[in-house]
Every structure is written in C-alpha cells, then in structure tokens.
C-alpha cells in the first residue's frame, strides 16, 4: 500500500515537472511581436512607416499601427513577413505583450498627433514632412510608448 | 505509463521547437538583448528579425534646406517662372546625394539605374509634400474639404502602389531603362495632373506650394 502511494506520488511529481517544462516551452513559443516596415512611396528613399502585430508565424490583427494614412498594410492570418512579400522594407521590431498594449500606445500617438482612430489627417497640427506633424513622428511616439523607439528620418521639431 | 506519455509529449515539443528550454534560459526576455545579437542561434523569430534589421538602412535627413533656399532665391532673382519647382528638385537631389550609398543599394535591389532612383526619390518627396492640405487651402484660397483631403490621400497612395507595380513589372520582364523611363515620365505626369485637377490648383499656386519650405528661409 505504502509502495503504491509512493509510486503515485512519484508519478505525480514527474507529471508536475513535465508540465512546468511544457509551460516554459509554451511561453517561448507564444512570443508576440510588433514588426515595423517601410512603404517607400514611388520607390524613393523616404518611408511611410507602419507596424503589424504577430506571433512570429501569423499576423494577429488587421490593425495598422501608423498615422497619417488610411492605406492598409496588416491583415489577420497573413504571414508575419507578408509586408516584405508585398515589397515593403523591414525596419525594426520589438516584443509586444498583447494587442491591447499596442492599441494603448496607438491611442497615445493618436492623442499626441490629433489622429483619432489612426486618421489620415491631424485635427491639431498641419501635416509637414519637415517638422513635427507626420507619420514618422507618429510612429516614433508609438514605438517609444511601446518600449523601444525606432529610428526615423523626420526631425520632429 | 504517465511518464511514458509525458516523455512522448516532451519529445514532440522538443521536435516542434528545438532547444526550447535552452532558449528560455538564454533569452532574458529583453528585446534589446536579442537585438544585440546575443541570441543569433535562437529558434524563435529574433534571429530572422535581426538578420532583416541588419539589412535595413535609414535615409539621413538633410541638416538644412539651404540648397533649396539658395536655388529658390536665385530663380526668383532671375525671374524664373517656376522657382518653387526648381528649388524642390534641388532640395530632393541634395537629399539624394546626402544618401548616395543607400540610393545605390536601393537601385541595385530594384534593378534600376541611379538616375532612375534620383527621379523616383524626387517623386517620393513630392508625393509627401503635396499632402499639405492646409497649405493647399491657403494658397488656393479655398477650403479643401475632409472628403477632398481623403480622396487626395487616396490618389497619392494608389498612384504610388500602381507606379511601384508597373516599374517592378518592367524590371521583372527585363525591359530596358529607356522603356522604364517612358513609364516613369508618363505615370509621374499623370499623377501630378490628377493631383492638380483634384484640388483645382493653378500652375502658379502649385509652384508656390513647392516653394513653401524654401521661401521661408530654408528650414
């Protein structure tokens, strides 16, 4: 009887250990990212930058994280690097804890630049690629809020 | 039995994600650490991202727009009818020269000549600049409605997408620079005319729109 109980306890402990390992592996595999891409209008040097949320395999949301355009870039269930296949340039990345984290930073950038709901135009500043009212500055604010500020070309002053 | 089943699951997980536990130990959860290259051999997406990121290069902004301002002032003094256009192109070309290494790299990637890249860079900056709808409204003396602005944005993005597809199709077919040049000039002219017609801007006001960054001192 005692031997049986000890065997059961050992089996239980082994199972707990296995689940602990599986839990760790699962955490690694479930990493989610925000990837930043550049759309070089007319194939020129300067980019319109945008971010897409993904789990390293598939894009997890239709939400484009960008301001000052309604052009569509991120499509749910598309491959994480689908923007590259569409001819856009890979720029940078960061881990993303959740979609709500990105949405929260989207709201921060939208509030900063007066682009409610990722609007194509600001209702608080006059669009200007040479100053502080453009998509470069928008995504700098977004990425800074998100945890890693990506490089941009606009001076944003 | 339970151990055997668990062992089977573990083996399967290991096959699915090689060295997942080691990855967990090696990755402190910091994107900065992953970005630094410490985790090049990790099986998750950071290695591929770092590889792509290493290839990504950023254009550097011009320290000032003095070149455009100088060309504008000289063109005005000479009585030129399109000083804004000349200044805008000079400024775009200065930006191009400032980023020549990147331009050469992009030209090679796209299978285009450096002269073509210079023209596309001019168009790229122009497309962003003419979306200054408040300036357009100020110069034309007419309100540009929200719907007009939205449609104007669509014209820019759609024209860009069509333009890129057409040029890349030429390259894929192996068409010559002359053939590509014809398409570039044709689509560029169509794009600008479509914009002008959409907002009803005169040639004089269009030139003043291009002069905005330079007529005010070059910054």
Interface residues (C-beta under 8 A of the other chain):
Chain A: X11 X14 X15 X18 X21 X22 X24 X25 X27 X28 X29 X31 X33 X35 X38 X39 X40 X41 X42 X43 X44 X45 X46 X47 X48 X56 X69 X70 X71 X80 X81 X84 X87 X89 X90 X91 X92 X93 X94 X95 X120 X121 X126 X127 X128 X129 X130 X134 X147 X148 X151 X152 X153 X154 X155
Chain B: X2 X3 X6 X7 X9 X10 X13 X16 X17 X20 X21 X23 X24 X27 X29 X31 X32 X35 X44 X45 X49 X52 X53 X55 X56 X58 X59 X60 X61 X65 X95 X96 X99 X102 X103 X106 X110 X112 X117 X120 X121 X122 X123 X124 X125 X127 X128 X129 X131 X132 X133 X134 X135 X146 X149 X150 X153 X154 X156 X157 X159 X160 X163 X164 X167 X168 X213 X219
